[in-house]
Amino acid sequence: MRRVFTLLGEATIGYAALAPVANRFRDSAVNAPEGMTGHLARDHSQDYLAAMGRIGGTLQACVLRELTAAGHDCQCTCPACGLGLCVCGIGSRAGFNEAWLAARPVTDNTELTIPAPRATSAAAAAGFKEADRLLSGDGATFTSYPQLQTTIRAREIGERIPFEVNREGRTLNLTAVRADDVAANELPLDCEAPAGAVFYLDRARDLRQRLRRRSAAGEAPRGLGTLSVRETQVLRLVADGATNPMIAAKLRISRATVARHVANILAKLDVSNRSEAAALAAVNGLGND
């Protein structure tokens, strides 16, 4: 198991290095077809880390069995152990999980650092520098990078966005013009960012807000504005041609739950099948760019 754990760790390092390369060459999990480099890097990394966690749990279970077989009773002072239900092994695995989460890059509002902006970009023109720490934008305090992305996307191209940054202990106010300066009209709707439940929920919430505004203004079918965050996620995947099993795997929910969401979507949109729902979604910009 030690050898397998080591091999999984080495593979994870390789995919970790591959992920930013995929983003840089438009082969990311966001805007490349399923099964391309970005998807492989994300999915395999998640699978390998899950396998490493299971190995760690198995090793601890083996040690506990050996201690018990040798006659060493648990001396933990927790109530469960005092009752004779030793849960130390499970608790230790939870402790390792907490340690893993605590050791990841800090993303609170004092450590939300940015890389060097492109020399010809709107960020560079606004005065952003490498290692600036983002504090807030458009009046909202930043606690995650997805917040930065959704804040920028909430503004129209050409609008000015106020930011507050910390640079070497000094607080500065910078104003950047909302721009798509990589290639006009070619950037996907969704930013390049790490996959994760929080990120996808943030995108869905942002999309739902925009749909509600458009529905209220009569620019989109009213039913779109009534969808829940999860239903918005599911409809986007339906619009991309995903089947129920594919949606279940992507969102890590059961197929029965997906089927219930699809049924609710059809009812709210007043359409008879998923093809009509997908067509309606595509017309209103919900498909994958």
Backbone hydrogen bonds, N-H to C=O, Kabsch-Sander energy under -0.5 kcal/mol:
donor,donor_aa,acceptor,acceptor_aa,energy
5,F,1,M,-2.9
6,T,2,R,-2.2
7,L,3,R,-2.4
8,L,4,V,-2.7
9,G,5,F,-2.1
10,E,6,T,-2.3
11,A,7,L,-2.4
12,T,8,L,-2.3
13,I,9,G,-2.0
14,G,10,E,-1.9
15,Y,11,A,-2.3
16,A,12,T,-2.3
17,A,13,I,-1.8
18,L,14,G,-1.4
19,A,15,Y,-1.9
21,V,17,A,-0.6
22,A,18,L,-2.2
23,N,19,A,-1.9
24,R,20,P,-2.2
25,F,21,V,-1.4
26,R,23,N,-1.4
27,D,22,A,-3.3
32,A,28,S,-1.2
36,M,33,P,-1.6
38,G,27,D,-2.3
40,L,36,M,-2.4
41,A,37,T,-2.8
42,R,38,G,-2.3
43,D,39,H,-3.1
44,H,40,L,-2.4
45,S,41,A,-1.5
46,Q,42,R,-2.1
47,D,43,D,-2.3
48,Y,44,H,-3.1
49,L,45,S,-2.4
50,A,46,Q,-2.1
51,A,47,D,-2.3
52,M,48,Y,-2.4
53,G,49,L,-2.0
54,R,50,A,-2.0
55,I,51,A,-2.3
56,G,52,M,-2.3
57,G,53,G,-2.0
58,T,54,R,-2.4
59,L,55,I,-2.6
60,Q,56,G,-1.9
61,A,57,G,-2.1
62,C,58,T,-2.3
63,V,59,L,-2.2
64,L,60,Q,-2.3
65,R,61,A,-2.1
66,E,62,C,-2.3
67,L,63,V,-2.4
68,T,64,L,-2.4
69,A,65,R,-2.7
70,A,66,E,-1.6
71,G,68,T,-1.6
72,H,67,L,-2.6
73,D,71,G,-1.0
82,G,78,C,-2.2
83,L,79,P,-1.3
84,G,81,C,-1.3
85,L,80,A,-2.8
86,C,84,G,-0.8
87,V,85,L,-0.6
91,G,87,V,-2.8
92,S,88,C,-2.8
93,R,89,G,-1.9
94,A,90,I,-2.1
95,G,91,G,-2.1
96,F,92,S,-2.3
97,N,93,R,-2.1
98,E,94,A,-2.4
99,A,95,G,-2.2
100,W,96,F,-2.5
101,L,97,N,-2.2
102,A,98,E,-2.6
103,A,99,A,-1.6
104,R,100,W,-0.6
104,R,101,L,-0.9
111,E,108,D,-1.8
112,L,108,D,-0.5
113,T,111,E,-2.2
114,I,132,D,-1.4
121,S,118,R,-1.8
125,A,121,S,-1.9
126,A,122,A,-1.6
127,G,123,A,-0.6
127,G,124,A,-1.0
128,F,123,A,-2.2
131,A,114,I,-2.6
132,D,129,K,-1.9
133,R,166,N,-2.3
134,L,112,L,-2.9
134,L,132,D,-0.6
135,L,164,E,-2.9
136,S,164,E,-1.6
137,G,140,A,-2.2
138,D,162,P,-3.3
140,A,137,G,-1.9
142,F,135,L,-2.4
148,L,144,S,-1.0
149,Q,145,Y,-1.9
150,T,146,P,-2.7
151,T,147,Q,-2.2
152,I,148,L,-2.1
153,R,149,Q,-2.5
154,A,150,T,-1.1
155,R,152,I,-1.5
158,G,178,R,-3.0
159,E,156,E,-2.1
161,I,176,A,-3.2
163,F,174,L,-3.6
164,E,136,S,-2.4
165,V,172,L,-2.6
166,N,133,R,-2.7
167,R,165,V,-0.6
167,R,170,R,-3.3
168,E,166,N,-0.5
170,R,167,R,-1.7
172,L,165,V,-3.0
172,L,170,R,-0.5
174,L,163,F,-2.2
174,L,172,L,-0.6
176,A,161,I,-2.4
178,R,159,E,-3.6
181,D,179,A,-0.6
186,E,183,A,-2.0
187,L,183,A,-0.7
193,A,191,C,-0.8
200,Y,196,G,-2.5
201,L,197,A,-2.3
202,D,198,V,-2.4
203,R,199,F,-2.2
204,A,200,Y,-2.1
205,R,201,L,-2.8
206,D,202,D,-2.4
207,L,203,R,-2.6
208,R,204,A,-2.7
209,Q,205,R,-2.2
210,R,206,D,-2.0
211,L,207,L,-2.5
212,R,208,R,-2.3
213,R,209,Q,-2.1
214,R,210,R,-2.4
215,S,211,L,-2.7
216,A,212,R,-2.5
217,A,213,R,-1.6
218,G,215,S,-1.2
219,E,214,R,-3.1
220,A,214,R,-0.8
224,L,221,P,-1.3
225,G,221,P,-0.7
225,G,222,R,-0.8
226,T,223,G,-1.2
227,L,224,L,-1.1
232,T,228,S,-2.3
233,Q,229,V,-1.9
234,V,230,R,-2.6
235,L,231,E,-2.7
236,R,232,T,-2.0
237,L,233,Q,-1.7
238,V,234,V,-2.5
239,A,235,L,-2.7
240,D,236,R,-1.2
241,G,238,V,-1.7
242,A,237,L,-2.5
247,I,243,T,-2.6
248,A,244,N,-2.7
249,A,245,P,-2.1
250,K,246,M,-2.3
251,L,247,I,-2.7
252,R,248,A,-1.0
253,I,248,A,-1.7
258,V,254,S,-1.9
259,A,255,R,-2.6
260,R,256,A,-2.0
261,H,257,T,-2.3
262,V,258,V,-2.7
263,A,259,A,-2.2
264,N,260,R,-2.2
265,I,261,H,-2.5
266,L,262,V,-2.5
267,A,263,A,-1.9
268,K,264,N,-2.5
269,L,265,I,-2.5
270,D,266,L,-0.8
271,V,266,L,-2.0
277,A,273,N,-1.8
278,A,274,R,-2.8
279,A,275,S,-2.3
280,L,276,E,-2.4
281,A,277,A,-2.4
282,A,278,A,-2.6
283,V,279,A,-2.3
284,N,280,L,-1.3
285,G,282,A,-1.6
286,L,281,A,-2.9
